[in-house]
């Protein structure tokens, strides 16, 4: 029983596949529609191509605690920076650490032999990206996975490939596309992780201008379509949709809402001042995990 519980939680709940867990307070506040909008340190996870758009060095840390499942948590820490070696192109780099852990109960309750142990599923990520003007950005992430538990552990490697670019762009409106292929040749030991593909589009408009420079946009709308094998025990092609919006009435405050067919509805808020940012999101309706809260902290160097 102890081994079965470890396998079920490790593979069926916490790993990158098959059950989606969702990372990032801002991203999940927008319903998980973020592949075409990624342009900060969270791009290490969501779309490494967005690292080439990072305007300054930054750190993001996010924490996810399920409201209905108290002993399962997810944390993510990432760093990103980019440079412009020649005019019209940029190089971006990023590091990320994803830690997912669960407290397991072991033993036979009929004989008062209960004990607890800690199960962890971690991923260390190294990403690089480059852009050719605004039309094409390419990013690649190397993932190093490892699992630890009282019954042993496993490790493995995987790759994520991201593309991003502008379909239309002027001073007032922009339309972006994003493509992510996750878990390429990925797995834990002899356990293979199913690949996932995501295609997204985003509209960004109504700039907030200060001193002749655009500092933010009033409106962002994004939609994603994802395909992941073996979701919730279903083999073959499984498509999921995500939609979200972000409204920024003033440059320091952003309000978010989203919907998808996994977590159902979500919402959130982001506040940024000087070099600091704080994000919060709530999502509800998930049949596996129930309601969830996420918080994120950002620091811009």
N, C-alpha and C positions, 0 to 999 in steps of 0.2 A: 504493500500500500504506500509506503514511504516513497519508493522509487516512482510509482505511478503518479502520485501527486506532484513530484518534482518535474516529471516530464510534461504533465498537463499544463502546469503553470508556466514552465519555461518555454515551451513551444507554442502552446495554445493561447497564451495571454500576453506574455511580455515581449516576445521576439518581434522582429520587424514584419513578420508574416506568420500565420495567416490573418490574425485579428488586428485591425488597425487601432493604434492607440492615439495618434495625433500628438504633435510636439509644437510648443510655442503658444504663448498667451495671445499675442496679436493675431497670429495665423488662425488659431481656433476660434477667436472672437469673430472672425470673418468666415466661419463655416469651413475652414480648411482650404479655401480657394486662394492659393498664394504662389503657385509656381511661376506665374508671369509677373508677380509683384516683388519677388525676392530681390532685395538689394542692400541687405545688411548682414550682420554676423550670422543670423539664422539661415542664410543662404548655404552655409556649410551643409546643413541637413536638407533643406527644401529645394534648392536649385543652385549648385555651385557656380553656374554661369553668372549669377547675380553678384558674385564677389568682385567682379571687375567694375561694378558701379558703386562700391563702397567709397564714400567721400572722405572719410577720416578713420583712423584706427578706432575700433570699438570692441566692447565686451558685452555679451548678453548671457544672463543666467535665468532659466525658467524652472519653475517647480509646479508639478501637477499632483494634486491629491484628490483621489476619488471621494466623493461625499458618502457613497453607500458602501464602499469597500475600504475599510480603515487601514488595512495592513499591506496595501500595495501603493507604491509611489514611484514617480518618474522625475528625474532631474536632468537638465541639459545645460552645458556650459560651452560657449563658443567665443572665438576671437577672430577678427578679420581685419585686413588692411589691403590697400591697393596703391599702385604707383602708375605714373604715366611715363614710360621710358621714351616714347616718341609721341609727337602730337597726333591725336586721332586714335590712339590705341592705349589700352590699360592692361595691367597685370594685377590679378588679385590672388591673395592667399588666405587660407583660413584653417583653424583648428577647432575641433569639437569633441566633447566627451558626453556621451549619453549613458546614464546610469538608471537602470530599472531594477527595483528590488521588491521582494515580497517576504513577509514573515509567515512561515509554515508551521502548522500545528501537527505534531507527530504523536504516535502511540495509540493506545486503546482507552477511550474515555470510560469504559465499563470497569476498568481496573485501576483508574486514577494514575495511569502511566503517561500522562500528557507531558510533552516538552515542545519547545519551539526552536526553529533554526532559521537562518537567513539565506534566501536565494537571491542572487544578483545576476543580471544580464547586462553587460557593459559593451559599449562600442566607442572606440577612439577613431576619430576621423581627421584626415589630412586632405585639404582641397587646394586646387589651383585653377585659375581661370584667366582667359585673355579675351579681349574684345577687338573687333575691327570696326571702328566707328560705332554707330548705334544699331547697325543692321544685323550683326551677328556677334554673339558672345558664347563662348564654349567653356564649360567647366567640367572637371573630373574630381571625384572624391574616392579615396582609398579608405575602406572601413576595416578595422581590426576588431573582431567580435570575440568575447570570451564570457563563459558562464561559470559561476562558482556556486557550490551548494554542499551540503553535508554528505551527499551521495556521490560527489565527484564533480568534474567540470569538463567543458569542451571549449574549443576555440576555432576560429576560422577567419577568412578574409572575404571581401566583396568590393564591388565597385559601383559607383553611381555616376551617370553621365547626364549633364544638363546643357540645354541650349536656351537662348533667350535673345530677343531682338525687338525692334520697333517696326510695326507695320505701317504706322502713320505717326508723324510727329511735327508739331509746330509750336508756337509760343503759348497756345492756349489749351490744346488737347493732344493727347498721345494715346495710341493703341499699341499694346505690347502682346507678344506671344511668349510662351514658355513651354519647354518640353523636358521631362525628367524620366529617366529610366533607372530604377533603383534595384539593388540586389543582383547585379550582374555577376555571375559565377560565385554567388555568396553561399555561406553555410556554416554550420557549427560541427566540426568533425565530419561524421558520416551523415549528418542531418542537413539536407539541402533547404535553402530558403527560396521561396518562390519569387520570381521577378515581378516588378510592378512598373507600369507605365502611366504617366500623367501628362495630359495636354491642357494648357490653360491659356486664357485670354483676359486682358485687363484694359479697362478704360480709365485714364487719369485726366482730370480737367479742372478748370476754374482755378487758376493759380492765385496764391497769396503772395503779393509782391511787396517787398520792403527795400527802399533805397535802390530801386531799379533792378532788384534781383529776386527771382522766385525762391521763396523759402519753404513753401508747402503748397498743396493743392486742396481745394475744398472737398473734392469728391474722387473716390476710387471705387470702381466696381470690377469684380473679378468672377470668373467661372472656371472650374476645372472639371475634366472628365478623366477618371482613373480606371485602369483595368488591372486587377490583381487575381492571380490564380488561387484556388482553394480557400476562398474567404468563407468563414463560418462553416467549413466542411463541404462546400460546394466545389466540385472540380470543373475544369473548363473555364471559359471566359466569364468573368464577373465584372460588370461595369458599375461604377458609382459616380455620382455627380455631387458637386460642391458649388455653392454660390455665396458671395458675401459682398458687403459694401462697407466703406469707411468714410465718414463725414467729419471734416475738420473745420468747425465754425471759426476757430481762432488757431493760430499756429501752435499753441501749446497743448491743445486738448483735441483728441480724436474719439469719436463714438463709432462703434462697430456693431454689425449684426450679420448673421449668416444662417444658412440652412443646408443640410445635406441628408442623404438617405441612410447615413450610419448613426450620427449623433443627433439627427433631427435639427433642432433649433439651437442657436447660440447668440451671445452678445458680449460686448466688452467695452472697455474704455482705456485710453492711453493718455498719459500726461508727460510732457517733456519740457524741461526747463534747464537752460544753460547746458551742462554736460551730462545731465542725468535724465533718465526716462523710466517710467513705471507703467506696466501694462497689467490688466486684469481681464479675465474672460470666464464666462459661465456657459456650460453646455449641458443639455438635458435630453432625455429620450432614448439613450442607448440601452438596449435590452441586456447587454452583457455587464456593463459597469454602472449603469445608472447615471445620476448627475455627477458633474465634475467641475472643480474650480482650478484655474491656472493663474499664476502670477509670474511676472517677468520683470527683471531689472536690467537697465541698459546704462552703459557709461561710454561716453565719446571723448577720446583723447584730444 
